[in-house]
Each structure stands twice: as structure tokens, then as C-alpha cells.
Amino acid sequence: MSSKITWPVPDPAAPPEAHPALVSAALSAARAYGEARAEHTRGELAESSRTGADGTATMRVDELVEGAIADTARRHRVNLLSEEVGFVDNASALTMVVDPVDGSNNAASGVPLSCFAGVMVEDGVPTEALTCWLDTGRCWHAIVGEDTAYRTSGRTELDGAALGLLRPHPEIGRSWWHLAERAERVRVLGTTCLEAALVAEGSFDAFVDPGNDAHRIVDLAAALVMVPAAGGVVRDVFDRPLEIDTDLTRRWSGVVAATPELAERIIETVRG
């Protein structure tokens, strides 16, 4: 793990209609990630120096990218809610909720499956989301109340579905296996925000945390805007309300599904 990742990181292809603060944050994230890969080895990117606001260890790659995004939030005079630094009050009615590098372990290792995900929130209500795949520059954008250019698969049945799942932790092994048995295809990519975008565009039928409570609101915020706009739903396995909250120690087991019917089948299987 001593070598550097030499492949360049492109600028994100964000749509021109996206909120300027989101576009700038995505661009800052991509460039900071590219600089981090050029200056640090894989081992250095994965090093942890402190505990973030979400209660988990902060990797160097997270810290470097989040710092660039925080500077962007100050320049645009919007508040920031991010997994490592927590809530930063810049005296605005607008808050940018971000996961700076979703898939941090992938990003530090050089696995090209990580993304920036950001949501604009006005007085507690999400209004717009932007997810950008860091290694390719590809972006997904959605505005509440407006149609998107992509749609979910429309699948309603779990049997034969293409699922994204978290890796099978021992405590959720039984529910993980019940889902896997009924699915036609299972993928474990290690990046919730990117997998949610793939559900929104119909590449996956659903993405599930089968009861491990691994998700913070920054993991699910973009999906809460993007997936319903594409015809899908986002729920918690245990039916806890998904709320934008500055307490990043709160956890959910997210279900991102192509249809309400499929989400219900998944939840029944996990809880049963």
C-alpha cells in the first residue's frame, strides 16, 4: 500500500442548472482528491488521525477533501453539514449537506468507486441534490418537484432483482443471505451514494443495508431527493423517519428501491 495512485481525477460534469455552491463543492472535492492522490501514498491516504462528528475515524483522504469543501461553503456563504467536521454555521438559511468522499476505503486504496454527494437544504427541507463519481466525472442531478432525465427500473418484485448490498457483517448475515438468495444478482461496491444513483437510473433495482444501521444522514440525503424524482423510494428498514439532522451519530438502515412495492418486499424479508 506504499505506492501512489497515478491515474488523474477529472473535473465533474455537473449540469449548468445545478446550484453554484453544489457545483463548486463537487469541483473542489474532485480537485482536492486528485491532489491528495498525487501527494500521498495509498497508506497515507488511509491513515486516521482523529474521530469525526459521525463518531468514526477520519481518514486523511476525507480530511483533505472536506477541507476544500468547507472553504467552498464559506465562499458561497452557505452552512455546511459534513460527516467529519459536523455542522458549520455560516449564518445562512441554506445548508449544504455533503458526503465529501463516499467510499473512503475505495478512494484510499485506488478502487475507482467513490463519489461526492451534496444536497442543498433550505430551512431543513432538501431542495436539490448532486452526486458526482470522482474517478469518471459523471454526475447525477435532481431538483425536488422536477422530473429527472433518468428513471428507476420499475421493478416491484424481489425475486430476480439486481441488488446492491453492504458487505455481510456477522450481525446481519441471516438477513443478508435471505436477500441474496432471492436476488438474481448481488453487488457489493462499498459506496452508498453511488449505488443510490445507480438505483435512480435503473442500473440497480435496489440498494440495502439489511439491518446494520450503517447509514448516517449524509449517506442518504442525496438519495432522498434523487430517487423519488426518478420514481423510486428511500426508506429505513425499521421505519424510522429519515430526517436532516445535525446529529451525525444517528443511524439508519437505508433501503433505496425502484418502487414502493419492492422496498416493502425487501423490508419484509429483512425483518422477517
C-alpha positions as CSV (number, residue, x, y, z in Angstrom):
1,M,0.0,0.0,0.0
2,S,3.0,2.3,-0.3
3,S,2.6,3.4,-3.9
4,K,0.6,6.4,-5.1
5,I,-2.5,6.3,-7.3
6,T,-1.3,7.9,-10.6
7,W,-4.5,8.0,-12.6
8,P,-5.8,11.6,-12.9
9,V,-9.2,12.7,-11.4
10,P,-11.4,14.6,-14.0
11,D,-13.5,17.6,-13.2
12,P,-17.1,16.6,-12.6
13,A,-19.5,17.1,-15.5
14,A,-22.1,18.9,-13.4
15,P,-25.1,20.3,-15.3
16,P,-25.2,24.1,-15.7
17,E,-28.6,24.4,-13.9
18,A,-27.2,22.9,-10.6
19,H,-26.8,25.3,-7.6
20,P,-23.5,27.1,-7.8
21,A,-22.5,26.0,-4.3
22,L,-23.1,22.4,-5.2
23,V,-21.1,22.7,-8.4
24,S,-18.2,24.4,-6.7
25,A,-18.2,21.9,-3.9
26,A,-18.1,19.0,-6.3
27,L,-15.3,20.6,-8.3
28,S,-13.4,21.3,-5.1
29,A,-13.8,17.7,-4.0
30,A,-12.6,16.3,-7.2
31,R,-9.5,18.6,-7.4
32,A,-8.6,18.0,-3.7
33,Y,-9.0,14.3,-4.2
34,G,-6.7,14.4,-7.3
35,E,-4.1,16.4,-5.4
36,A,-4.3,14.1,-2.4
37,R,-3.6,11.1,-4.7
38,A,-0.7,12.9,-6.3
39,E,0.9,13.8,-3.0
40,H,0.2,10.8,-0.8
41,T,0.6,7.1,-0.9
42,R,-2.3,4.7,-0.5
43,G,-1.2,4.0,3.0
44,E,-1.0,7.7,3.9
45,L,-4.5,8.4,2.4
46,A,-5.9,5.7,4.7
47,E,-4.3,6.9,7.9
48,S,-6.7,8.0,10.6
49,S,-5.7,10.9,12.9
50,R,-9.0,11.8,14.7
51,T,-12.6,10.9,15.2
52,G,-15.1,12.8,13.1
53,A,-18.5,14.2,14.0
54,D,-20.2,11.0,13.0
55,G,-18.2,9.1,15.7
56,T,-16.0,7.2,13.2
57,A,-12.3,7.5,12.4
58,T,-11.4,10.2,9.9
59,M,-9.1,9.2,7.1
60,R,-6.6,11.6,5.6
61,V,-8.3,11.5,2.3
62,D,-11.6,12.5,3.9
63,E,-10.0,15.3,5.8
64,L,-8.2,16.8,2.8
65,V,-11.3,16.7,0.6
66,E,-13.6,18.0,3.3
67,G,-11.3,20.9,4.0
68,A,-11.6,22.1,0.4
69,I,-15.4,21.8,0.5
70,A,-15.5,23.8,3.7
71,D,-13.7,26.6,2.0
72,T,-16.2,26.5,-0.8
73,A,-19.1,26.7,1.6
74,R,-17.6,29.8,3.2
75,R,-17.1,31.4,-0.2
76,H,-20.7,30.8,-1.1
77,R,-21.9,31.8,2.3
78,V,-23.9,28.6,3.0
79,N,-23.8,26.5,6.1
80,L,-22.2,23.1,5.9
81,L,-23.1,19.7,7.4
82,S,-20.4,17.1,6.6
83,E,-19.5,13.8,8.1
84,E,-16.2,14.7,9.6
85,V,-16.5,18.4,10.7
86,G,-20.2,18.2,11.6
87,F,-22.3,21.4,11.3
88,V,-20.6,24.7,10.3
89,D,-22.8,27.7,10.8
90,N,-22.1,30.4,8.1
91,A,-25.2,32.4,9.1
92,S,-27.3,31.3,6.1
93,A,-30.8,29.9,5.6
94,L,-29.2,27.4,3.2
95,T,-27.2,24.4,4.3
96,M,-25.2,22.2,2.1
97,V,-25.3,18.6,3.4
98,V,-22.4,16.6,1.9
99,D,-20.6,13.3,2.0
100,P,-17.2,14.5,0.7
101,V,-15.8,11.1,-0.2
102,D,-18.4,8.4,0.0
103,G,-16.5,5.1,-0.3
104,S,-13.4,6.4,1.6
105,N,-11.8,2.9,1.7
106,N,-12.1,2.6,-2.0
107,A,-10.8,6.0,-2.6
108,A,-7.7,5.5,-0.4
109,S,-7.0,2.1,-2.0
110,G,-7.3,3.2,-5.6
111,V,-10.5,1.3,-6.3
112,P,-12.4,3.7,-8.7
113,L,-15.7,3.5,-6.8
114,S,-16.1,6.7,-4.7
115,C,-18.1,9.8,-5.1
116,F,-19.0,13.3,-3.8
117,A,-22.7,13.7,-2.8
118,G,-24.3,17.0,-1.8
119,V,-27.7,18.3,-1.1
120,M,-29.0,21.9,-0.7
121,V,-31.3,22.2,2.3
122,E,-33.4,25.3,2.9
123,D,-34.8,25.7,6.5
124,G,-34.5,22.0,7.0
125,V,-36.1,20.9,3.7
126,P,-34.0,19.3,0.9
127,T,-34.4,21.0,-2.4
128,E,-31.6,19.8,-4.8
129,A,-29.0,17.0,-5.0
130,L,-25.8,16.4,-6.9
131,T,-23.8,13.2,-6.9
132,C,-20.5,13.0,-8.8
133,W,-18.5,9.9,-9.4
134,L,-15.0,11.0,-8.6
135,D,-13.0,8.7,-10.9
136,T,-15.1,9.4,-14.0
137,G,-16.6,12.9,-13.6
138,R,-20.1,11.5,-14.2
139,C,-22.8,13.3,-12.3
140,W,-26.5,12.8,-11.3
141,H,-28.6,15.9,-10.5
142,A,-32.2,16.3,-9.3
143,I,-34.4,19.1,-8.1
144,V,-37.4,18.5,-5.9
145,G,-40.6,18.7,-7.8
146,E,-39.0,18.4,-11.2
147,D,-38.6,15.3,-13.5
148,T,-35.1,13.9,-14.0
149,A,-33.5,12.6,-17.2
150,Y,-33.4,9.1,-15.7
151,R,-35.8,6.6,-14.3
152,T,-35.6,3.6,-12.0
153,S,-36.1,0.1,-13.3
154,G,-39.7,0.0,-12.1
155,R,-39.2,-3.5,-10.6
156,T,-41.8,-4.4,-7.9
157,E,-40.7,-8.0,-7.0
158,L,-37.6,-9.0,-5.0
159,D,-37.2,-12.4,-6.7
160,G,-34.9,-11.9,-9.7
161,A,-33.8,-8.4,-8.7
162,A,-30.4,-6.9,-9.1
163,L,-29.4,-5.7,-5.6
164,G,-26.6,-3.7,-4.1
165,L,-25.8,-4.7,-0.5
166,L,-23.4,-3.8,2.3
167,R,-20.8,-6.4,3.0
168,P,-22.2,-9.2,5.1
169,H,-21.4,-8.3,8.7
170,P,-22.0,-11.2,11.1
171,E,-24.8,-9.5,12.9
172,I,-26.8,-9.1,9.7
173,G,-25.6,-12.3,8.0
174,R,-29.0,-14.0,8.1
175,S,-31.0,-11.2,6.6
176,W,-28.2,-10.5,4.0
177,W,-28.4,-14.2,2.9
178,H,-32.2,-14.2,2.6
179,L,-32.0,-11.2,0.3
180,A,-29.1,-12.7,-1.7
181,E,-31.0,-16.0,-2.2
182,R,-33.9,-14.2,-3.8
183,A,-32.0,-11.8,-6.0
184,E,-30.7,-12.7,-9.4
185,R,-27.6,-10.6,-9.0
186,V,-25.8,-9.1,-5.9
187,R,-23.1,-6.4,-6.0
188,V,-21.1,-5.0,-3.1
189,L,-19.4,-1.8,-4.2
190,G,-18.8,-0.1,-0.9
191,T,-20.3,3.3,-1.8
192,T,-23.9,4.0,-0.8
193,C,-24.3,7.4,-2.6
194,L,-23.1,6.0,-5.9
195,E,-25.2,2.9,-5.5
196,A,-28.3,5.0,-4.8
197,A,-27.6,7.0,-8.0
198,L,-27.4,3.6,-9.9
199,V,-30.8,2.7,-8.5
200,A,-32.2,6.1,-9.6
201,E,-31.0,5.5,-13.2
202,G,-32.2,1.8,-13.3
203,S,-28.8,0.0,-13.2
204,F,-29.7,-1.5,-9.8
205,D,-33.2,-2.4,-8.7
206,A,-32.3,-1.6,-5.1
207,F,-29.6,-0.9,-2.6
208,V,-30.0,-2.2,1.0
209,D,-28.4,-2.1,4.4
210,P,-30.0,-5.2,5.8
211,G,-30.3,-4.0,9.4
212,N,-26.7,-3.0,10.3
213,D,-27.6,0.7,11.0
214,A,-24.6,1.8,8.9
215,H,-26.1,4.9,7.4
216,R,-25.8,8.5,8.5
217,I,-28.0,11.2,7.0
218,V,-25.1,12.3,4.8
219,D,-25.1,8.8,3.2
220,L,-28.8,9.1,2.3
221,A,-29.5,12.8,1.8
222,A,-28.8,12.9,-1.9
223,A,-31.0,9.7,-2.4
224,L,-33.9,11.4,-0.6
225,V,-34.0,13.9,-3.5
226,M,-32.8,11.9,-6.5
227,V,-34.5,8.6,-6.1
228,P,-38.1,9.9,-5.6
229,A,-37.6,12.2,-8.6
230,A,-36.8,9.1,-10.7
231,G,-39.8,7.1,-9.5
232,G,-38.3,5.3,-6.6
233,V,-38.4,5.5,-2.8
234,V,-36.0,5.7,0.2
235,R,-36.9,4.1,3.5
236,D,-35.4,2.8,6.7
237,V,-35.7,-1.0,7.4
238,F,-37.2,-0.2,10.8
239,D,-39.5,2.6,9.5
240,R,-37.6,5.4,11.4
241,P,-38.2,8.8,9.8
242,L,-35.3,9.9,7.6
243,E,-34.6,13.4,8.7
244,I,-32.0,16.1,8.0
245,D,-30.4,16.3,11.5
246,T,-27.1,17.9,12.6
247,D,-26.6,14.9,15.0
248,L,-24.4,12.7,12.8
249,T,-24.3,10.0,15.4
250,R,-27.8,9.0,14.4
251,R,-28.0,5.9,12.2
252,W,-30.4,4.2,9.8
253,S,-30.6,1.0,7.7
254,G,-31.4,2.5,4.4
255,V,-33.4,0.9,1.6
256,V,-33.2,2.6,-1.8
257,A,-35.6,0.9,-4.1
258,A,-37.0,1.3,-7.6
259,T,-40.6,1.2,-6.4
260,P,-42.5,1.3,-3.1
261,E,-43.6,-2.3,-3.7
262,L,-40.0,-3.5,-4.0
263,A,-39.0,-1.6,-0.9
264,E,-41.8,-3.3,1.0
265,R,-40.7,-6.8,-0.2
266,I,-37.2,-6.0,1.0
267,I,-38.2,-4.8,4.4
268,E,-40.5,-7.8,4.9
269,T,-37.6,-10.1,4.1
270,V,-35.1,-8.3,6.4
271,R,-37.5,-8.0,9.3
272,G,-38.9,-11.5,8.8
